[in-house]
Amino acid sequence: MISSLLDNIQSLITLSGSERDIVTSLFKEKTYKKGDFFLSEGQICKHVGFVQTGLMRYYINHDGEEKTYSFSQEDQYVCNYESFLPQSPSSKIIQALEDSQVFVISHSDLQLLYARVSQGERYGRIAIEAVFLQMLKDINSFYTESPQARYERFLKNHEDLQQRVSQYHIASFVGVKPQSLSRIRKRILSQC
Amino acid sequence: MISSLLDNIQSLITLSGSERDIVTSLFKEKTYKKGDFFLSEGQICKHVGFVQTGLMRYYINHDGEEKTYSFSQEDQYVCNYESFLPQSPSSKIIQALEDSQVFVISHSDLQLLYARVSQGERYGRIAIEAVFLQMLKDINSFYTESPQARYERFLKNHEDLQQRVSQYHIASFVGVKPQSLSRIRKRILSQC
């Protein structure tokens, strides 16, 4: 159902009937099985995706250790813009944590969308501003918050992901070892 | 001279004569003395600036310690988008390191520019993409590079800033104490 994507775009701009057809023709539906890669290390990120169902994890391999730094779930975009915007090889990896249905658009088709949809550039600007803003908030949290505060923020912002993401990956996102996350969880429970 | 700003915009989009007048009327020239704040902590970032001459430093006060995380110099934009985009209070500080001439545009006037200039939205999209990309590169460097590699990147990317930024602020940007930066500099010199 491409309607979730059209709803998302129409929350930002007005689309005429023929423009809805353009959008529908430019995005392709793609299935990722759990474990499939949306983007592998060293590959150029050639698509932006819009997650219809499922969950994607962003991580980096650093000295043999996986560092999780983001997630994309239903009604969110999935992309490594650092690779997508300049069309250069990615140092980041994006992998499906669950079976996922994603609407993808290629870099060149996105330029077509910007050109052919009257408010296409406006959509592009507002969408990238929202992604940028979310990224800035996440970074801020890394710079200034304790692991416990980061975990509490994760629980608050991604309540549904608690059950969908393994403790191992949550610990990696919070920036601690799984044992430390376990201690943080006990501390929070004892404060309730 | 607003021509540097017009040149920057015209490197991204086409402006008609009357659109150049619109841009010129929406940006205001502002002078910041060395030490003046472009943005104070807790303040809402109400303007985007385009630096004509001078240098701005971005930092955060964290547990009484200043952490420098970026600079804006000639022909670059200056803004804390995390505060500017949602018009919410800033946790970051932007301060003039040198006397600076800056063309500033308010949040509401920028929306006017987007609406009144035919390719205004396109300018907004491409400009924010470039800022976003630069930010992603900087963050990447923090996550994955050693202090020496970060210092070498600073030297490479900001050759002219070496003479304009104090060792104290460079150390803060690299993420080490000034004494450690001193050791890194000696190590690099001995390798030459």
Interface residues (C-beta under 8 A of the other chain):
Chain A: I60 H62 K67 Y69 Y81 E82 L85 P86 S91 Y114 Q119 E121 R122 G124 R125 I128 E129 V131 F132 L133 M135 L136 K137 I139 N140 Y143 T144
Chain B: I60 H62 K67 Y69 Y81 E82 L85 P86 S91 Y114 Q119 E121 R122 G124 R125 I128 E129 V131 F132 L133 M135 L136 K137 I139 N140 Y143 T144
